[in-house]
């Protein structure tokens, strides 16, 4: 039987232990990978730019439910140049939670008052977590089912890791109708629900217009099905077509 490759073999010229040589290669490869920028752990940003970005993101997320926490990392381009007049912004269409890229603009100083500084723009990576309550299906929900508070369950987590439009208020789901099947435990999203139909096509409905100190009402025939909060067209007895918003009681309110 051949000698184990991991043993030293005596010969006129001492050879390198194959197992140790293999370990050396693994260690070297690991050091090379960990030092590569793509695998390196991001370094948290420091300096005067950090509070500017933090305040900007806190302002942008002030209307979100739950607790917001922010981490700001040093950009891949390295440390930011000094600047006395920083302005933070978000690219058009960017959402303000999850992984975001915050623009940072330095307007520079070329007025001749003080030392001249160049203008520059950098993009700084950040992560905005939003810990909040949200709701999931408390049972398997079939398409067409009308939901009640008993059909949903409360969960807590990072909204940035969930799909857009997740429901954070039970009243958003109560009385709504499932447009598709929703599995047990799946996050409830607004796009999966629709309002319950309160007006049927061809139904006679009351049409109201309210102003300062007066209410004018008439009747008409609904031209489509509609849920509460939806816009509907109604044809009056005089043949006029009006558009208004459906109220929960089945009446239609005309805009002022």
ABEGO torsion letter per residue (X at the ends): XBBBAABBBBBABBBBBAAAAAAAAAAAAAAAAAABAAABBBBBBBEAAAAAAAAAAAAAAAABBEBBBBBBBBBAAEBBBBBABBBBBBBBGBBABEBBBBBBBBAEBAAGBEBBBBBBBBBBBBBBBBBBBBBBBABBBBBGBBBBAAABBBBBBBAAABBBGBBABAAAABGBBBABBBBBGBBBBAAABBBBBABBBGBBBBBBBBBBGBBBBBBBBBABBBBBGBBBBBBBAAGBBBBBBBBAAGBBBBBX
